[in-house]
C-alpha cells in the first residue's frame, strides 16, 4: 500500500514538474492569465492550473512561485516573435502544398527556416528549464527527478502529442464533414 501511495505521489509530482516544461514547449497550450498580475499561480486555465499543482506538490514557496512565473513569462515574451514566424511558416507551407505546381526550392527554404526557428525555441526551452531547476531546493529537484521517468512513460515519451491523431479517430474530429 505504501509503495502504491509513493508511486502515485511521485507520478503526480513529475506530472506537475513536467507541466512547466510542457507549457513552455507548447506556448499556445495556455497563457499566464492572471498569474503575473497578482492572480496567483492558479487561475484555472492552461499553464496556471499546471503551475498551481506543481506548487502544491513540490511545496514551492511564494518567492519560488513568483520567480518561476517571471522566468516563464520572460521567455515567452522573448520567443513570441519566433512563435509568430513559425505560424507564418506553417501558413506558407500549407499554401505551397496546395498550389497547382510544386515549388521544391520554396518548400526547402521554409523547411530550413523552420529548423532554424525550432533550434532557437529548443534553446529557449532548455534555458527556461535550467532556470526553473535553479529555483528549486535540492530536495525539490530530487523529487522532480525521481518522477520524471515515470511521467515520460505515462505520456508516451518526450515530445509525443496526446490525442492529436485525428486520422485514427476521424469520427471524433471537430470537422468530420471534410472526410478524405
NORJO-V670391 format. One record per residue. OMEGA is omega in radians with two decimals (999 if undefined). Layout:
omega
OMEGA
OMEGA
This chain:
omega
3.13
-3.14
3.12
-3.14
3.13
3.13
3.14
3.12
3.14
3.09
-3.13
-3.14
-3.13
3.12
-3.10
3.09
3.11
-3.13
3.12
3.13
-3.12
3.13
-3.14
3.12
3.11
-3.03
-3.12
-3.10
-3.14
3.10
-3.11
-3.04
3.04
-3.03
-3.08
-3.12
3.09
-3.11
-3.11
-3.07
-3.05
3.09
3.09
3.12
3.00
-3.03
-3.14
3.13
-3.14
-3.14
3.13
3.11
3.13
-3.14
3.14
-3.05
3.14
-3.14
3.13
3.07
3.09
3.14
3.10
3.14
-3.13
-3.13
3.14
3.11
3.12
3.12
-3.11
-3.12
3.12
3.13
3.12
3.12
3.14
-3.04
-3.13
3.12
3.13
3.13
3.09
3.10
3.14
3.12
3.10
3.11
3.11
3.13
3.13
3.13
3.11
3.12
3.13
-3.14
-3.09
3.13
3.13
3.10
-3.10
3.13
-3.06
-3.13
3.13
3.12
3.11
3.12
3.10
3.12
3.12
3.12
3.12
3.12
3.13
3.12
3.13
3.11
3.12
3.12
3.12
3.09
3.12
3.12
3.14
3.12
3.13
3.14
3.13
-3.14
3.10
3.12
-3.14
3.14
-3.09
3.04
3.09
3.13
3.12
3.11
3.14
3.12
3.13
3.13
-3.12
-3.07
-3.10
-3.14
3.12
-3.11
3.11
3.10
-3.12
-3.13
-3.13
3.11
-3.13
3.04
3.14
3.10
3.14
3.02
3.14
-3.08
-3.11
-3.10
-3.12
3.12
-3.05
-3.11
-3.12
-3.09
-3.13
-3.08
-3.11
3.12
-3.07
3.14
-3.13
999
